[in-house]
């Protein structure tokens, strides 16, 4: 485990762009300032939005951690599973996993529903309740399948190799992370959205030309039907190797100018240029392998028994939240490097700033987050930080 953790730490230290915009900034770095780039009305609107939605989101998060902890770190969950001890172990594992995840989901559901009401009140959600329920069901099903695959593999190995199951489980867990990341764009994303190719035209031609100039040729550019769910704008790169693809939300295409879309696409090409998805996948594989070793130290051969399912799921939930500050820190630097790449590729800081303003306003981004919230939940730099970087880049490249 120590070697795996050392490997993970070394990869994080080496691969994370701790200085995403290197070099001296003439006149000093620009200080992020929401008031300099957003009107008082825009700041007031996002503040009102977060004042209303944040208590429900934090409460839902607390319930989503407390319920598994109660079931897994006390005898309650194990005793419930013991009632199925006359069933085959596979049936016990499936029933325990379904039961525990369902209880957690149902307990958190009222908070999620209240968040949906607030999203509609502020014009961010465009779907009806049937669509919302459909998303809840599909999200639960996808999460359940992934959880069951991991648990069944690990527990089967623990049954087969009681004393050394952690060795095989570390390898299997890492392989599942890599395979899941590769398959995600073509297996999971279509569960939630429909995709079509960006139609032929000037915009497609310009994006493909920019990608070729960046030595990141694209086989296709996809458009997702995000507007059926939200008014927020986004784009993303997912997968790696043969499964990698660039996706633009239809909301982005509807609201932004062609030049703004190019800037956003250039940011995503930055992720492709630096193989960010692949690097993150390798880091995740090492972390999961180390987690299997830690699980062996925590539970030993007890993992082979179905009554350990609540404990394993509780540990996953709590540890996952505990490491979120680190994962968010890494992600913010990676996103900042993609911003720097977009600026270097387009050489258009003015449009970059305009695009960031629009993305923040339409998505009601938190423009002045507290330090605690920033550390715990921000996996991207704030909009004022991204705008400040653009101005730093502009100072560096001033004639």
Buried (B, 14 or more C-beta within 10 A) or exposed (E): BEEBBEBBEEBBEEBBBEEBBEEEBEEEEBEBEBEEBBEEEBBEBBBEBBEBBBEBBBBBBEBBBBBBBBBBBEEEBBEBBBEBEEEEBEEBBBBBBBBBBEBBBEBBBEBBBBBBEBBBEBEBBBBEEEEBEEBBEEBBEBEBEEBBEBBBBBBBBBBEBEEEBBBBBBBBBBBBBBBBBBEBBBEBBEEBBEBEEBEEEEBBEBBBEBBEEBEBEBEEBBBBBBBEBBBBBBBBBBBBEEBBBBBBBBBBBEBBEEBBBBBBBBBBBBBBBBBBBBBBBBBBBBBBBBBBBBBBEBBBBBBBBBBBBBBBBBBBBBBEEEEBBEBBBBBBBBBBBBBBBBBBBBEBBEBBBBBBBBBBBBBBBBBBBEEEEBBBBBEBBBBBBBBBBBBBBBBBEEE
